[in-house]
Amino acid sequence: MHLDDYTRYDAIGLAQLVRQKKVSAEELLRAALEAVSRVNPRLNAVIDVREEDARAALKKGLPEGPFTGVPFLIKDLALHAAGVPMEVGSRLARGLVIPHDTVLMERYRRAGLVMMGRTNTPELGNNASTEPVSRGPTRNPWDLGRSPGGSSGGSAAAVAAGIVPVAHGNDGGGSLRVPAALCGVFGMKPTRGRNTLAPDAGEAINGLAIEHVLTRSVRDSAAMLDATHGPAVGDPHFAPPPERPFLEEVRRAPGRLRIAVSRKAASGVPVSPDNVAAVDDVARLCASLGHELVEAAPVYDDAALVEAMITAWSTYQAATVEMVARVMGRTVSLDTLEATTLAVVEHGRSLKATDLQNALSVFNQVCRTVGTFFVDHDVLLTPTAATPPFELGELNANVPMSAREWYRHAFTRIPFTALYNVTGQPAMSVPLHWNAKDLPIGVQFVGRFADEATLFRLAGQLEEARPWTVRRPPVHAARGD
């Protein structure tokens, strides 16, 4: 299969070709491997090509599923596959191999996906840019001097560059949405509890983190959530089941939505004119589609929330690092961790159980306040990030600073996303705008808790009105240069 043909289809389209026997899963794998060899040396998005694993899966025989035969990449963080390293972007975990699939990985396999490699991630997902000391920086295919975002930056860059049409990611503060915005792809953060974290956890980062994928098309994201959502045995809580398949929602008209619009960060962080212009542009598009637009945003104590998030992240990172160090028999130091990760771990160790309980109390208060806002608004439209794709090195995690300094520094780039990890609401970054330098500027839409359906309906309508999958970055597998 020629690369131009391979990259023209989304995952559902490729799977359909396989079902119709117009192409084989083996041909798709060869195309994906060729795409890796063509563009990955410039991007460093894929850190581990698992060709032998992929061919073994083909030889064994793939299950019949919605994505049978489609090449797939997994992020090197949290989700793991049996016998495949899961090194969380860190020297501390180099060589860590877990002998079992997570339940979500089992569901990806059951859907027919062919896992062919791992993508780069910042250390422990602790950055809005993907440039770990362990594996080096991933570069944005729209501009190699710029960041693809983080922490799912390797996956976003791989999808944008045409290596695969869909790749795994996760989101504990914007880690799906921010890379989607910076790389010009679609990124949905589902409702808390929609995808299981079994068997290793009931929740991650004190309830902030979720799992899903980055995709070129809206329908791939919806179909993937159809294939993976639902609780596993023993899950402490889970999202209520949807009324109908999410893929059906993409094809349904959203009706007239009341969409709140906000361009300002609650923290007061300046927002780039390009990112404001993107919201204005998309607001006009929504109005032209018949939606009601109102200027409004949730009001809450942002300073208290940021402090609570720092506590939640730091305590979780400290516990994770101690567990990995014990398993690997390594010492926690600057030889094994980046400077800011070590600072976060030390901060987490200094906190008391009561500090975490107080932080969770703040989360509860914010959830009530923000939830009330969504009683009267169907959707909220904001920038996804505060700036266009920024240069590599601007969020260097290996410089001395305290945990508070580090997180506040990162929030200067991403002040809009983490709130919805706290509330657990679904939120998506949609690639509808490019600036004068032809850099993607994604916008964020937030829905009510457990209402991915409305977001998928709206995303389907926007994709039809302004298709984005025809855009290809300068570094792309199907380009001849």
Disulfide bonds with the S-S distance in Angstrom:
none
